[in-house]
Amino acid sequence: MKDAVFVGIGGASGVCIGVRAAKALSEHVRVHLSFTQEAALIAEREGVSLKDWPPNVVVHHRCDWSAPVASGSYRLKGAVIAPCSMGMLGRIAGGVSGNLIERAADVALKEGWPLVLVPRETPLSAIHLENMLRLNRAGAVILPPVLTFYHRPGAIADMVNFIVGRIMDCLGIEHSLYERWDEV
Ligand SMILES: Cc1cc2nc3c(=O)[nH]c(=O)nc-3n(C[C@H](O)[C@H](O)[C@H](O)COP(=O)(O)O)c2cc1C
């Protein structure tokens, strides 16, 4: 069976990060994808399409509890939520699975699979930070989409590729999305 990864897109700014991650991952593994209603709304505002996925991307409705990724008996190489809103972060930290994305994250944590969360908010409150610490202690990787300059990005797409490359690093998937730091 082909390796599979779950990608969830939450209702935060930066929907393009999740879309890029799903497309880049689909070149290596099967991608199960789901997005929330708020994500769809924000995608429209940000001019990002949530249609026309590559054949290796399977889209699940956010309330499809019978999707394979809702069960730990379906093996996943890992799960990514990009972007992850503070609401979704809080629900995952509290073990509340209100939709398929939160359930997939819950499953990844209980099964001990890599879970990469890309939280998008600034500045962060003590509640946000405590939720992130709680999730990190439970095994999740907290990977905020911070700005990077040392690789000299020429466009927003270069910064997005850098973040997606770091997500793929966490999942142990080889890529050439950014140039690695090395001795000069
Ligand atoms: C245009 C827009 C941008 C938003 N950006 C963020 C954001 O960056 N981070 C965040 O935590 N919430 C953001 N929100 C608020 C969330 O969408 C809202 O809390 C929502 O209930 C979370 O949705 P989710 O559970 O689907 O992630 C934004 C809302 C809108 C309309």
The ligand as an ORCA input file, in Angstrom:
! r2SCAN-3c Opt
* xyz 0 1
  C     -10.234     36.564      6.776
  C     -10.082     35.848      8.084
  C      -8.817     35.555      8.535
  C      -8.643     34.890      9.753
  N      -7.360     34.607     10.158
  C      -7.176     33.934     11.309
  C      -5.841     33.588     11.710
  O      -4.869     33.892     11.036
  N      -5.704     32.873     12.850
  C      -6.774     32.495     13.623
  O      -6.573     31.839     14.642
  N      -8.046     32.825     13.267
  C      -8.268     33.522     12.138
  N      -9.557     33.851     11.750
  C     -10.679     33.468     12.637
  C     -11.063     31.996     12.431
  O     -11.445     31.772     11.076
  C     -12.234     31.595     13.355
  O     -11.804     31.620     14.698
  C     -12.784     30.237     12.998
  O     -13.836     29.895     13.870
  C     -11.737     29.135     13.063
  O     -12.093     28.222     12.110
  P     -11.559     26.712     12.059
  O     -12.092     26.040     13.264
  O     -12.164     26.230     10.798
  O     -10.085     26.726     12.012
  C      -9.762     34.518     10.537
  C     -11.043     34.796     10.040
  C     -11.209     35.454      8.845
  C     -12.601     35.752      8.353
*
